[in-house]
Amino acid sequence: MNTTSKIFTDSKPNSEVENLLSNIQKDLNAPFVPNFFTVWADAPEALQGIFPAMKHILASGHLSRPLKEMIILAISSKNDCEYCVAAHQAFASMMGVSMEEIQSLKEHHSLSIESDPKAKAAVNYAVKLANDPNSGTLEDINDLKSQGYSKAEVLEIIAMSGMSVFYNHLADATQINIDQAFMAG
């Protein structure tokens, strides 16, 4: 039996939920609906709130999508979220993040010294906030601004940090099985 979760068995979604999952697949421009979303088929009200936040924070804004993938990969690795690490490693790779950068994000929760200092500053700040949301300082903000980040971009880094923690929580609490397609890469 194919299941999306180690603790919840798959059920047959009704037509409303099938339509919602189909729209998620289209919005993701993906060949399949990731298990992350199908596991919520029995809670369509929750699913309708879970996806739009990800869609808006991850897929739009001023920061580049590869940088956002690096942030969520570093935080997911730090939080030991196996599902999110697998998914966002696959997405980061598809978006051109090098295997060296991916390994550094997974092992050190940061980019290597050789990496772009601006990207490294964003990842480090996001990871810092994921560990303790009260740890951000004026000096951190000024450092990001000195790297060339605007106020809107700093706020997006903060949003990515919080979103990463939230989605790690959802994936871990439901013990989502990693999609085969994510393990292929």
C-alpha positions as CSV (number, residue, x, y, z in Angstrom):
1,M,0.0,0.0,0.0
2,N,1.4,3.4,-1.0
3,T,1.3,5.8,1.9
4,T,2.4,9.4,2.3
5,S,3.0,9.1,6.0
6,K,4.4,6.6,8.4
7,I,1.6,7.3,10.9
8,F,-1.4,8.1,8.6
9,T,-2.7,5.8,5.9
10,D,-3.8,7.3,2.6
11,S,-7.5,7.8,2.1
12,K,-9.4,8.5,-1.1
13,P,-9.8,12.3,-1.4
14,N,-13.1,13.7,-2.4
15,S,-13.4,15.7,-5.6
16,E,-12.9,19.0,-3.8
17,V,-9.6,17.8,-2.3
18,E,-8.6,16.2,-5.6
19,N,-9.2,19.6,-7.3
20,L,-7.2,21.3,-4.6
21,L,-4.3,18.9,-5.0
22,S,-4.4,19.3,-8.8
23,N,-4.2,23.1,-8.4
24,I,-1.2,22.7,-6.0
25,Q,0.5,20.6,-8.6
26,K,-0.1,23.2,-11.3
27,D,1.0,26.0,-9.0
28,L,4.2,24.1,-8.3
29,N,4.7,23.4,-12.0
30,A,5.6,19.9,-10.8
31,P,5.2,16.4,-12.4
32,F,3.5,15.2,-9.2
33,V,2.0,16.4,-6.0
34,P,4.6,16.0,-3.2
35,N,3.6,13.8,-0.3
36,F,3.9,16.9,1.9
37,F,0.6,18.1,0.5
38,T,-1.2,14.8,-0.1
39,V,-0.8,13.8,3.6
40,W,-3.2,16.7,4.4
41,A,-6.0,15.3,2.2
42,D,-8.1,14.4,5.2
43,A,-7.8,18.0,6.5
44,P,-8.7,20.2,3.5
45,E,-9.2,23.3,5.6
46,A,-5.6,23.0,6.9
47,L,-4.3,22.2,3.4
48,Q,-6.0,25.3,2.1
49,G,-4.0,27.4,4.6
50,I,-0.7,25.5,4.3
51,F,-0.1,25.8,0.6
52,P,-0.8,29.5,0.0
53,A,1.7,30.6,2.6
54,M,4.4,28.5,1.0
55,K,3.4,29.7,-2.5
56,H,3.7,33.3,-1.6
57,I,6.8,33.3,0.7
58,L,8.8,30.7,-1.3
59,A,7.8,31.4,-4.8
60,S,7.5,35.2,-5.0
61,G,9.2,38.3,-3.6
62,H,12.5,40.0,-4.1
63,L,14.9,37.3,-2.9
64,S,15.9,34.7,-5.5
65,R,14.3,31.2,-5.4
66,P,17.7,29.5,-5.2
67,L,18.6,31.6,-2.1
68,K,15.3,30.7,-0.5
69,E,15.9,27.0,-1.2
70,M,19.3,27.4,0.4
71,I,17.8,28.9,3.5
72,I,15.1,26.3,3.9
73,L,17.7,23.5,3.3
74,A,20.1,24.8,6.0
75,I,17.3,25.2,8.5
76,S,15.7,21.8,7.7
77,S,19.1,20.2,8.1
78,K,19.7,21.9,11.4
79,N,16.2,20.7,12.5
80,D,16.8,17.2,11.2
81,C,13.7,17.3,9.1
82,E,14.5,14.4,6.7
83,Y,11.6,15.1,4.4
84,C,12.3,18.8,4.0
85,V,16.0,18.2,3.5
86,A,15.3,15.7,0.7
87,A,12.7,17.9,-1.0
88,H,14.7,21.2,-0.8
89,Q,18.0,19.5,-1.8
90,A,16.2,18.4,-4.9
91,F,14.7,21.8,-5.6
92,A,18.0,23.6,-4.9
93,S,19.8,21.3,-7.2
94,M,17.2,21.9,-10.0
95,M,17.8,25.6,-9.5
96,G,21.5,25.4,-10.0
97,V,22.8,25.3,-6.4
98,S,26.1,23.4,-6.6
99,M,26.5,20.1,-4.8
100,E,29.4,21.7,-2.8
101,E,27.0,24.4,-1.5
102,I,24.3,21.8,-0.8
103,Q,26.7,19.7,1.2
104,S,27.8,22.7,3.2
105,L,24.2,23.7,3.9
106,K,23.4,20.1,5.1
107,E,26.6,19.6,7.1
108,H,27.3,23.1,8.5
109,H,23.9,24.8,8.1
110,S,25.8,27.6,6.3
111,L,27.5,28.2,3.0
112,S,31.3,27.7,2.7
113,I,33.8,30.5,3.0
114,E,34.2,30.4,-0.8
115,S,30.5,31.1,-1.4
116,D,28.9,34.5,-2.1
117,P,29.2,36.5,1.2
118,K,25.8,38.1,0.6
119,A,24.0,34.8,0.3
120,K,26.0,33.4,3.3
121,A,24.9,36.3,5.4
122,A,21.2,35.7,4.6
123,V,21.5,32.0,5.3
124,N,23.3,32.5,8.6
125,Y,20.8,35.1,9.8
126,A,17.8,32.9,8.9
127,V,19.4,29.9,10.7
128,K,20.1,32.1,13.7
129,L,16.5,33.2,13.9
130,A,15.2,29.6,13.4
131,N,17.2,28.6,16.5
132,D,16.0,31.6,18.5
133,P,13.6,34.1,17.0
134,N,14.6,36.6,19.7
135,S,18.3,36.4,18.8
136,G,18.2,39.0,15.9
137,T,20.0,42.2,16.6
138,L,20.3,45.7,15.1
139,E,23.8,44.7,14.2
140,D,22.5,41.7,12.2
141,I,20.1,44.0,10.3
142,N,22.9,46.5,9.6
143,D,25.2,43.7,8.4
144,L,22.5,42.5,6.0
145,K,21.9,46.0,4.7
146,S,25.7,46.5,4.3
147,Q,25.6,43.3,2.1
148,G,23.0,45.1,-0.1
149,Y,19.8,43.7,1.3
150,S,16.8,46.1,1.3
151,K,14.3,46.2,4.2
152,A,11.8,44.1,2.1
153,E,14.5,41.5,1.5
154,V,15.5,41.3,5.2
155,L,11.8,40.8,6.0
156,E,11.7,38.0,3.4
157,I,14.7,36.3,5.1
158,I,12.8,36.5,8.4
159,A,9.7,35.1,6.7
160,M,11.7,32.2,5.2
161,S,13.2,31.4,8.6
162,G,9.8,31.2,10.2
163,M,8.2,29.3,7.3
164,S,11.0,26.8,7.4
165,V,10.5,26.0,11.1
166,F,6.7,25.8,10.5
167,Y,6.9,23.4,7.6
168,N,9.6,21.3,9.3
169,H,7.1,20.9,12.2
170,L,4.3,19.8,9.9
171,A,6.5,17.3,8.0
172,D,8.0,15.8,11.2
173,A,4.8,15.7,13.1
174,T,3.1,13.8,10.3
175,Q,6.2,11.7,9.6
176,I,5.8,12.2,5.8
177,N,7.5,9.6,3.6
178,I,10.1,11.0,1.2
179,D,8.9,11.1,-2.4
180,Q,10.8,8.7,-4.6
181,A,11.4,11.5,-7.1
182,F,13.3,13.5,-4.4
183,M,15.6,10.5,-3.7
184,A,16.5,10.0,-7.3
185,G,18.7,13.1,-7.5
